[in-house]
Amino acid sequence: MQSLGDSAYTKLRKIAADRDITVQELIRAIVIPDWLKMDEKHNGGDSSSSERHRKRISRSRTRSQTLSIAAMPKPKKKQ
């Protein structure tokens, strides 16, 4: 998730209006694919580093154990 400042959003809204699309459509169809292409060129077309990162994260998620906790009623005090 990304947050935009007012000036960036205003620019995107104008570009989207010029193309007769919404800002969300502009981001999904134009901005993100262009950003991915630029990132790929910057990293020399090597997507293996991001692939290794995804694998490392997925492995760490499978290793983390979740504990099941049963809700037990409190014992009643004897009077």
MMTF fields as JSON, N, C-alpha, C and O atoms, coordinates in Angstrom:
{
  "mmtfVersion": "1.0.0",
  "mmtfProducer": "UNKNOWN",
  "numBonds": 315,
  "numAtoms": 316,
  "numGroups": 79,
  "numChains": 1,
  "numModels": 1,
  "chainsPerModel": [1],
  "groupsPerChain": [79],
  "chainIdList": ["A"],
  "bondAtomList": [4, 2, 8, 6, 12, 10, 16, 14, 20, 18, 24, 22, 28, 26, 32, 30, 36, 34, 40, 38, 44, 42, 48, 46, 52, 50, 56, 54, 60, 58, 64, 62, 68, 66, 72, 70, 76, 74, 80, 78, 84, 82, 88, 86, 92, 90, 96, 94, 100, 98, 104, 102, 108, 106, 112, 110, 116, 114, 120, 118, 124, 122, 128, 126, 132, 130, 136, 134, 140, 138, 144, 142, 148, 146, 152, 150, 156, 154, 160, 158, 164, 162, 168, 166, 172, 170, 176, 174, 180, 178, 184, 182, 188, 186, 192, 190, 196, 194, 200, 198, 204, 202, 208, 206, 212, 210, 216, 214, 220, 218, 224, 222, 228, 226, 232, 230, 236, 234, 240, 238, 244, 242, 248, 246, 252, 250, 256, 254, 260, 258, 264, 262, 268, 266, 272, 270, 276, 274, 280, 278, 284, 282, 288, 286, 292, 290, 296, 294, 300, 298, 304, 302, 308, 306, 312, 310],
  "bondOrderList": [1, 1, 1, 1, 1, 1, 1, 1, 1, 1, 1, 1, 1, 1, 1, 1, 1, 1, 1, 1, 1, 1, 1, 1, 1, 1, 1, 1, 1, 1, 1, 1, 1, 1, 1, 1, 1, 1, 1, 1, 1, 1, 1, 1, 1, 1, 1, 1, 1, 1, 1, 1, 1, 1, 1, 1, 1, 1, 1, 1, 1, 1, 1, 1, 1, 1, 1, 1, 1, 1, 1, 1, 1, 1, 1, 1, 1, 1],
  "groupList": [{"groupName": "MET", "atomNameList": ["N", "CA", "C", "O"], "elementList": ["N", "C", "C", "O"], "formalChargeList": [0, 0, 0, 0], "bondAtomList": [1, 0, 2, 1, 3, 2], "bondOrderList": [1, 1, 2], "singleLetterCode": "M", "chemCompType": "L-PEPTIDE LINKING"}, {"groupName": "GLN", "atomNameList": ["N", "CA", "C", "O"], "elementList": ["N", "C", "C", "O"], "formalChargeList": [0, 0, 0, 0], "bondAtomList": [1, 0, 2, 1, 3, 2], "bondOrderList": [1, 1, 2], "singleLetterCode": "Q", "chemCompType": "L-PEPTIDE LINKING"}, {"groupName": "SER", "atomNameList": ["N", "CA", "C", "O"], "elementList": ["N", "C", "C", "O"], "formalChargeList": [0, 0, 0, 0], "bondAtomList": [1, 0, 2, 1, 3, 2], "bondOrderList": [1, 1, 2], "singleLetterCode": "S", "chemCompType": "L-PEPTIDE LINKING"}, {"groupName": "LEU", "atomNameList": ["N", "CA", "C", "O"], "elementList": ["N", "C", "C", "O"], "formalChargeList": [0, 0, 0, 0], "bondAtomList": [1, 0, 2, 1, 3, 2], "bondOrderList": [1, 1, 2], "singleLetterCode": "L", "chemCompType": "L-PEPTIDE LINKING"}, {"groupName": "GLY", "atomNameList": ["N", "CA", "C", "O"], "elementList": ["N", "C", "C", "O"], "formalChargeList": [0, 0, 0, 0], "bondAtomList": [1, 0, 2, 1, 3, 2], "bondOrderList": [1, 1, 2], "singleLetterCode": "G", "chemCompType": "PEPTIDE LINKING"}, {"groupName": "ASP", "atomNameList": ["N", "CA", "C", "O"], "elementList": ["N", "C", "C", "O"], "formalChargeList": [0, 0, 0, 0], "bondAtomList": [1, 0, 2, 1, 3, 2], "bondOrderList": [1, 1, 2], "singleLetterCode": "D", "chemCompType": "L-PEPTIDE LINKING"}, {"groupName": "ALA", "atomNameList": ["N", "CA", "C", "O"], "elementList": ["N", "C", "C", "O"], "formalChargeList": [0, 0, 0, 0], "bondAtomList": [1, 0, 2, 1, 3, 2], "bondOrderList": [1, 1, 2], "singleLetterCode": "A", "chemCompType": "L-PEPTIDE LINKING"}, {"groupName": "TYR", "atomNameList": ["N", "CA", "C", "O"], "elementList": ["N", "C", "C", "O"], "formalChargeList": [0, 0, 0, 0], "bondAtomList": [1, 0, 2, 1, 3, 2], "bondOrderList": [1, 1, 2], "singleLetterCode": "Y", "chemCompType": "L-PEPTIDE LINKING"}, {"groupName": "THR", "atomNameList": ["N", "CA", "C", "O"], "elementList": ["N", "C", "C", "O"], "formalChargeList": [0, 0, 0, 0], "bondAtomList": [1, 0, 2, 1, 3, 2], "bondOrderList": [1, 1, 2], "singleLetterCode": "T", "chemCompType": "L-PEPTIDE LINKING"}, {"groupName": "LYS", "atomNameList": ["N", "CA", "C", "O"], "elementList": ["N", "C", "C", "O"], "formalChargeList": [0, 0, 0, 0], "bondAtomList": [1, 0, 2, 1, 3, 2], "bondOrderList": [1, 1, 2], "singleLetterCode": "K", "chemCompType": "L-PEPTIDE LINKING"}, {"groupName": "ARG", "atomNameList": ["N", "CA", "C", "O"], "elementList": ["N", "C", "C", "O"], "formalChargeList": [0, 0, 0, 0], "bondAtomList": [1, 0, 2, 1, 3, 2], "bondOrderList": [1, 1, 2], "singleLetterCode": "R", "chemCompType": "L-PEPTIDE LINKING"}, {"groupName": "ILE", "atomNameList": ["N", "CA", "C", "O"], "elementList": ["N", "C", "C", "O"], "formalChargeList": [0, 0, 0, 0], "bondAtomList": [1, 0, 2, 1, 3, 2], "bondOrderList": [1, 1, 2], "singleLetterCode": "I", "chemCompType": "L-PEPTIDE LINKING"}, {"groupName": "VAL", "atomNameList": ["N", "CA", "C", "O"], "elementList": ["N", "C", "C", "O"], "formalChargeList": [0, 0, 0, 0], "bondAtomList": [1, 0, 2, 1, 3, 2], "bondOrderList": [1, 1, 2], "singleLetterCode": "V", "chemCompType": "L-PEPTIDE LINKING"}, {"groupName": "GLU", "atomNameList": ["N", "CA", "C", "O"], "elementList": ["N", "C", "C", "O"], "formalChargeList": [0, 0, 0, 0], "bondAtomList": [1, 0, 2, 1, 3, 2], "bondOrderList": [1, 1, 2], "singleLetterCode": "E", "chemCompType": "L-PEPTIDE LINKING"}, {"groupName": "PRO", "atomNameList": ["N", "CA", "C", "O"], "elementList": ["N", "C", "C", "O"], "formalChargeList": [0, 0, 0, 0], "bondAtomList": [1, 0, 2, 1, 3, 2], "bondOrderList": [1, 1, 2], "singleLetterCode": "P", "chemCompType": "L-PEPTIDE LINKING"}, {"groupName": "TRP", "atomNameList": ["N", "CA", "C", "O"], "elementList": ["N", "C", "C", "O"], "formalChargeList": [0, 0, 0, 0], "bondAtomList": [1, 0, 2, 1, 3, 2], "bondOrderList": [1, 1, 2], "singleLetterCode": "W", "chemCompType": "L-PEPTIDE LINKING"}, {"groupName": "HIS", "atomNameList": ["N", "CA", "C", "O"], "elementList": ["N", "C", "C", "O"], "formalChargeList": [0, 0, 0, 0], "bondAtomList": [1, 0, 2, 1, 3, 2], "bondOrderList": [1, 1, 2], "singleLetterCode": "H", "chemCompType": "L-PEPTIDE LINKING"}, {"groupName": "ASN", "atomNameList": ["N", "CA", "C", "O"], "elementList": ["N", "C", "C", "O"], "formalChargeList": [0, 0, 0, 0], "bondAtomList": [1, 0, 2, 1, 3, 2], "bondOrderList": [1, 1, 2], "singleLetterCode": "N", "chemCompType": "L-PEPTIDE LINKING"}],
  "groupTypeList": [0, 1, 2, 3, 4, 5, 2, 6, 7, 8, 9, 3, 10, 9, 11, 6, 6, 5, 10, 5, 11, 8, 12, 1, 13, 3, 11, 10, 6, 11, 12, 11, 14, 5, 15, 3, 9, 0, 5, 13, 9, 16, 17, 4, 4, 5, 2, 2, 2, 2, 13, 10, 16, 10, 9, 10, 11, 2, 10, 2, 10, 8, 10, 2, 1, 8, 3, 2, 11, 6, 6, 0, 14, 9, 14, 9, 9, 9, 1],
  "groupIdList": [1, 2, 3, 4, 5, 6, 7, 8, 9, 10, 11, 12, 13, 14, 15, 16, 17, 18, 19, 20, 21, 22, 23, 24, 25, 26, 27, 28, 29, 30, 31, 32, 33, 34, 35, 36, 37, 38, 39, 40, 41, 42, 43, 44, 45, 46, 47, 48, 49, 50, 51, 52, 53, 54, 55, 56, 57, 58, 59, 60, 61, 62, 63, 64, 65, 66, 67, 68, 69, 70, 71, 72, 73, 74, 75, 76, 77, 78, 79],
  "secStructList": [7, 7, 7, 7, 7, 2, 2, 2, 2, 2, 2, 2, 2, 2, 2, 2, 2, 2, 6, 6, 1, 7, 2, 2, 2, 2, 0, 0, 0, 0, 0, 2, 2, 2, 2, 2, 2, 2, 2, 2, 2, 2, 6, 6, 6, 7, 7, 2, 2, 2, 2, 2, 2, 2, 2, 2, 2, 2, 2, 2, 2, 2, 2, 1, 7, 7, 7, 7, 7, 7, 7, 7, 7, 7, 7, 7, 7, 7, 7],
  "xCoordList": [0.845, 0.0, 0.894, 1.914, 0.515, 1.309, 0.43, -0.735, 0.982, 0.278, 0.862, 2.077, 0.011, 0.465, 0.24, -0.744, 1.159, 0.969, -0.025, -0.361, -0.487, -1.491, -1.006, -1.757, 0.237, 0.738, 0.873, 0.55, 1.351, 1.478, 0.098, -0.088, -0.861, -2.215, -2.829, -3.503, -2.596, -3.131, -2.565, -3.291, -1.26, -0.633, -1.211, -1.536, -1.336, -1.905, -3.35, -3.77, -4.104, -5.509, -5.601, -6.473, -4.706, -4.718, -4.341, -4.979, -3.312, -2.9, -4.028, -4.31, -4.668, -5.781, -6.942, -7.547, -7.257, -8.352, -8.04, -8.929, -6.777, -6.372, -6.55, -6.817, -6.402, -6.551, -7.966, -8.271, -8.822, -10.213, -10.325, -11.134, -9.487, -9.522, -9.437, -9.178, -9.652, -9.546, -8.079, -7.231, -7.802, -6.45, -6.051, -4.913, -6.981, -6.682, -6.326, -5.381, -7.07, -6.753, -5.388, -4.627, -5.086, -3.779, -2.66, -1.667, -2.821, -1.784, -1.614, -0.489, -2.723, -2.641, -2.142, -1.345, -2.599, -2.296, -1.017, -0.371, -0.642, 0.491, 1.641, 2.765, 1.369, 2.426, 3.152, 4.38, 2.413, 3.057, 3.847, 5.004, 3.267, 4.078, 5.337, 6.396, 5.226, 6.408, 7.43, 8.63, 6.968, 7.878, 8.608, 9.81, 7.872, 8.492, 9.532, 10.592, 9.23, 10.196, 11.454, 12.568, 11.272, 12.428, 13.249, 14.479, 12.58, 13.268, 14.057, 15.176, 13.47, 14.151, 15.4, 16.44, 15.307, 16.475, 17.539, 18.73, 17.111, 18.048, 18.798, 19.981, 18.121, 18.75, 19.373, 19.739, 19.493, 20.133, 19.312, 19.857, 18.001, 17.137, 17.191, 16.647, 17.839, 17.98, 16.824, 16.847, 15.835, 14.701, 14.925, 14.054, 16.085, 16.333, 16.463, 16.143, 16.933, 17.06, 15.692, 15.525, 14.702, 13.361, 12.744, 11.972, 13.083, 12.596, 13.166, 12.444, 14.461, 15.073, 14.417, 14.186, 14.117, 13.48, 12.101, 11.752, 11.316, 9.98, 10.087, 9.3, 11.065, 11.232, 11.631, 11.142, 12.527, 12.982, 11.824, 11.7, 10.985, 9.84, 8.861, 8.366, 8.575, 7.611, 8.143, 7.368, 9.468, 10.034, 9.925, 9.62, 10.169, 10.101, 8.672, 8.458, 7.704, 6.3, 5.92, 5.144, 6.464, 6.118, 6.795, 6.29, 7.947, 8.658, 8.024, 8.134, 7.362, 6.784, 5.566, 4.681, 5.542, 4.463, 3.417, 3.721, 2.193, 1.117, 0.658, 0.576, 0.366, -0.075, -1.585, -2.188, -2.178, -3.619, -3.866, -3.273, -4.731, -5.039, -6.528, -7.368, -6.833, -8.232, -8.713, -7.991, -9.902, -10.494, -11.09, -12.025, -10.545, -11.01, -11.76, -11.298, -12.912, -13.63, -12.862, -12.196, -12.97, -12.29, -12.972, -14.199, -12.213, -12.838, -13.571, -13.124, -14.703, -15.509, -14.872, -14.351, -14.922, -14.362, -15.291, -16.511, -14.725, -15.527, -15.78, -14.884, -17.009, -17.367, -17.58, -17.888],
  "yCoordList": [-1.162, 0.0, 1.229, 1.27, 2.195, 3.407, 4.606, 4.64, 5.575, 6.815, 7.916, 7.982, 8.777, 9.849, 11.2, 11.407, 12.109, 13.482, 14.185, 13.681, 15.341, 16.076, 16.442, 16.321, 16.888, 17.316, 16.122, 16.232, 14.984, 13.789, 13.316, 12.958, 13.316, 12.875, 13.812, 13.36, 15.123, 16.091, 15.84, 15.896, 15.56, 15.27, 13.994, 13.952, 12.956, 11.705, 11.884, 11.323, 12.666, 12.899, 13.613, 13.294, 14.58, 15.291, 14.346, 14.355, 13.542, 12.591, 11.603, 11.29, 11.116, 10.167, 10.824, 10.209, 12.062, 12.774, 12.974, 12.845, 13.288, 13.451, 12.16, 12.195, 11.022, 9.715, 9.162, 8.083, 9.904, 9.517, 8.191, 7.325, 8.061, 6.9, 7.387, 8.565, 6.488, 6.857, 6.801, 6.222, 7.409, 7.384, 5.941, 5.543, 5.166, 3.769, 2.991, 2.202, 3.205, 2.527, 2.966, 2.153, 4.244, 4.753, 4.074, 3.642, 3.978, 3.356, 1.893, 1.418, 1.17, -0.264, -0.546, -1.463, 0.229, -0.081, 0.571, 0.035, 1.726, 2.467, 2.567, 2.165, 3.093, 3.422, 2.171, 2.107, 1.183, -0.016, -0.778, -1.118, -1.062, -1.76, -0.982, -1.578, 0.343, 1.143, 1.088, 0.986, 1.154, 1.08, -0.267, -0.325, -1.344, -2.676, -2.779, -3.375, -2.198, -2.216, -1.435, -1.88, -0.264, 0.543, -0.184, -0.156, -0.834, -1.577, -2.739, -3.023, -3.406, -4.525, -4.046, -4.701, -2.911, -2.356, -1.942, -2.151, -1.358, -0.898, -2.071, -1.954, -3.196, -4.381, -5.285, -6.421, -4.805, -5.57, -6.763, -7.747, -6.664, -7.754, -8.958, -10.008, -8.831, -9.953, -9.935, -9.188, -10.748, -10.822, -11.897, -12.142, -12.544, -13.636, -13.138, -13.868, -11.893, -11.395, -11.254, -11.601, -10.747, -10.643, -12.028, -12.263, -12.938, -14.32, -14.969, -15.647, -14.765, -15.312, -14.72, -15.423, -13.428, -12.774, -13.375, -13.635, -13.6, -14.198, -15.596, -15.965, -16.385, -17.741, -17.715, -18.512, -16.788, -16.692, -16.324, -16.878, -15.409, -15.001, -16.155, -16.408, -16.858, -17.953, -19.075, -19.713, -19.329, -20.355, -19.945, -20.775, -18.672, -18.229, -18.29, -18.518, -18.093, -18.183, -19.615, -19.854, -20.567, -21.964, -22.459, -23.369, -21.87, -22.285, -21.742, -22.352, -20.597, -20.023, -20.837, -21.112, -21.209, -22.043, -21.172, -20.145, -21.607, -20.914, -21.784, -23.006, -21.162, -21.895, -21.83, -20.766, -22.963, -22.993, -22.772, -23.436, -21.849, -21.541, -21.785, -21.198, -22.65, -22.94, -21.972, -21.683, -21.484, -20.595, -21.456, -22.224, -21.319, -22.103, -21.183, -20.079, -21.627, -20.787, -20.732, -21.69, -19.603, -19.457, -20.354, -20.458, -20.999, -21.834, -20.96, -19.869, -21.472, -20.727, -20.815, -21.858, -19.723, -19.692, -20.446, -20.298, -21.24, -21.963, -21.035, -20.333, -21.043, -20.14, -20.892, -20.288],
  "zCoordList": [0.0, 0.0, 0.0, 0.688, -0.751, -0.865, -0.586, -0.984, 0.089, 0.372, -0.496, -0.684, -1.024, -1.9, -1.244, -0.534, -1.491, -1.047, -1.959, -3.03, -1.53, -2.302, -3.694, -4.662, -3.808, -5.116, -6.07, -7.252, -5.555, -6.402, -6.856, -8.019, -5.941, -6.302, -7.337, -8.263, -7.182, -8.141, -9.527, -10.52, -9.596, -10.898, -11.506, -12.693, -10.681, -11.191, -11.635, -12.647, -10.878, -11.244, -12.596, -13.405, -12.847, -14.129, -15.275, -16.327, -15.067, -16.104, -16.388, -17.545, -15.337, -15.509, -16.244, -17.122, -15.895, -16.565, -18.048, -18.89, -18.371, -19.775, -20.562, -21.763, -19.889, -20.543, -20.407, -20.915, -19.721, -19.485, -18.72, -19.053, -17.686, -16.804, -15.355, -15.109, -14.406, -13.002, -12.557, -13.237, -11.411, -10.861, -10.554, -10.803, -10.019, -9.702, -10.97, -10.965, -12.047, -13.313, -13.839, -14.364, -13.695, -14.13, -13.36, -13.947, -12.048, -11.226, -11.596, -11.751, -11.739, -12.052, -13.457, -13.657, -14.436, -15.835, -16.347, -17.247, -15.785, -16.327, -15.323, -15.625, -14.148, -13.192, -12.704, -12.764, -12.226, -11.677, -12.737, -12.49, -13.916, -14.929, -15.334, -15.526, -15.463, -15.8, -14.683, -14.94, -13.448, -12.303, -12.286, -12.025, -12.564, -12.592, -13.706, -13.516, -14.866, -15.975, -15.613, -15.89, -14.99, -14.589, -13.535, -13.577, -12.594, -11.545, -12.142, -11.714, -13.127, -13.778, -14.503, -14.444, -15.186, -15.868, -14.867, -15.094, -13.766, -12.734, -12.122, -11.805, -11.954, -11.367, -12.421, -12.122, -13.619, -14.687, -15.158, -15.657, -14.996, -15.434, -14.532, -14.872, -13.381, -12.458, -11.463, -10.485, -11.718, -10.799, -9.754, -8.919, -9.79, -8.856, -7.423, -6.485, -7.24, -5.871, -5.23, -4.061, -5.974, -5.399, -5.237, -4.308, -6.139, -6.021, -4.763, -4.031, -4.509, -3.29, -2.054, -1.071, -2.103, -0.965, -0.703, 0.448, -1.755, -1.593, -1.004, -0.132, -1.479, -0.96, 0.503, 1.304, 0.852, 2.235, 3.151, 4.243, 2.724, 3.532, 3.681, 4.78, 2.589, 2.678, 3.566, 4.28, 3.533, 4.413, 5.865, 6.722, 6.159, 7.552, 8.064, 9.255, 7.204, 7.635, 7.972, 8.896, 7.225, 7.502, 8.76, 9.417, 9.115, 10.319, 11.592, 12.655, 11.485, 12.702, 13.107, 12.297, 14.362, 14.86, 15.524, 16.131, 15.392, 16.075, 17.225, 17.099, 18.321, 19.492, 19.598, 19.454, 19.848, 20.07, 21.548, 22.399, 21.836, 23.226, 23.427, 22.744, 24.363, 24.665, 25.731, 26.685, 25.574, 26.574, 27.673, 27.445, 28.845, 29.99, 30.94, 31.228, 31.429, 32.389, 33.702, 34.094, 34.365, 35.663, 36.68, 36.681, 37.539, 38.555, 39.567, 39.922, 40.015, 40.973, 42.348, 42.745, 43.051, 44.405, 45.344, 45.27, 46.21, 47.22, 48.381, 48.851, 48.831, 49.925, 51.204, 52.231]
}
